[in-house]
Amino acid sequence: MSDDLAREQEAGEESTSQFGRALMSLSENEIVAFLQSELGVDTVGILPSAPLFSSGIIDSFSLVTLITFVEKKCGLKVEPLDVTLENLDSVERIRAFVDRKLTA
């Protein structure tokens, strides 16, 4: 995370994207809560590093719903080339992807 973005978040300020939307970070707990409440995933025992899509925990429809959540919650655009297992296949990968996008 960039120093400016980190200072703004610590001060309770939000950055804005080029589309005028607030840019917000996303915690692993928020991702897990979304998986449980919106996608019906039993998250008990799922580690942040556990594969979600490649293991079948979520399917392609759920992945689209998850991407929409990330875009709305964080105020960023997930581009088609961003939709990879490297970026979105675990809770920790999703969080790291969001952090990279916010600092890009």
C-alpha positions in Angstrom: 0.0 0.0 0.0 1.3 3.4 -0.8 2.3 5.7 2.0 -0.2 8.3 1.0 -3.1 5.8 0.9 -2.0 4.3 4.2 -2.0 7.7 5.8 -5.4 8.6 4.4 -6.9 5.3 5.6 -5.4 5.8 9.1 -6.9 9.3 9.2 -10.3 7.9 8.1 -10.0 9.5 4.7 -10.8 7.7 1.5 -9.1 7.9 -1.9 -11.1 8.0 -5.0 -10.7 6.1 -8.3 -10.6 7.6 -11.7 -14.4 6.9 -11.8 -15.0 9.0 -8.7 -15.7 6.0 -6.4 -14.2 5.7 -3.0 -11.2 3.3 -2.9 -11.4 1.0 0.2 -9.2 -1.8 1.4 -10.7 -5.2 2.0 -9.8 -7.4 4.9 -9.6 -11.2 5.0 -12.5 -11.2 7.5 -14.7 -9.2 5.2 -14.0 -11.7 2.4 -14.8 -14.7 4.6 -18.0 -13.0 5.8 -19.1 -12.4 2.2 -18.3 -16.0 1.3 -20.4 -17.2 4.2 -23.4 -14.8 4.0 -23.8 -14.2 0.3 -22.4 -17.4 -1.3 -23.4 -19.9 1.4 -19.9 -21.2 1.8 -19.2 -23.1 5.0 -16.1 -21.2 6.0 -15.3 -23.1 9.2 -11.8 -24.5 8.8 -11.0 -22.6 5.6 -7.6 -21.1 5.9 -6.8 -17.8 4.1 -4.5 -19.7 1.7 -7.1 -22.4 0.9 -8.0 -22.5 -2.9 -11.6 -21.5 -3.5 -12.2 -21.8 -7.2 -9.7 -24.5 -8.2 -10.9 -26.8 -5.3 -14.6 -26.3 -6.2 -15.5 -24.4 -3.0 -16.9 -21.7 -5.3 -18.0 -22.1 -8.9 -17.8 -19.6 -11.8 -21.2 -18.0 -11.0 -20.0 -17.4 -7.4 -16.7 -16.0 -8.7 -18.6 -13.4 -10.8 -20.6 -12.5 -7.6 -17.4 -12.3 -5.6 -15.8 -10.0 -8.3 -18.8 -7.7 -8.2 -18.5 -7.5 -4.4 -14.8 -6.6 -4.6 -15.5 -3.9 -7.2 -18.3 -2.3 -5.3 -16.7 -2.6 -1.8 -13.3 -1.4 -3.0 -14.3 1.0 -5.7 -12.1 -0.5 -8.3 -12.6 -2.3 -11.6 -11.5 -5.9 -12.0 -10.4 -6.2 -15.6 -10.8 -9.4 -17.6 -7.1 -10.0 -17.5 -7.2 -9.7 -13.7 -9.5 -12.8 -13.4 -6.8 -15.4 -12.7 -6.2 -18.0 -10.1 -3.2 -16.1 -9.0 -5.4 -13.1 -8.1 -8.6 -14.7 -6.9 -8.2 -18.3 -5.8 -7.9 -17.8 -2.1 -8.9 -15.2 0.6 -5.3 -14.1 1.0 -4.8 -13.8 -2.8 -8.0 -11.7 -3.1 -6.8 -9.4 -0.4 -3.3 -9.1 -1.9 -4.9 -8.4 -5.3 -7.0 -5.6 -3.9 -4.0 -4.1 -2.2 -2.0 -4.2 -5.4 -4.9 -2.6 -7.4 -5.3 0.2 -4.8 -1.6 1.1 -4.9 -1.2 0.9 -8.7 
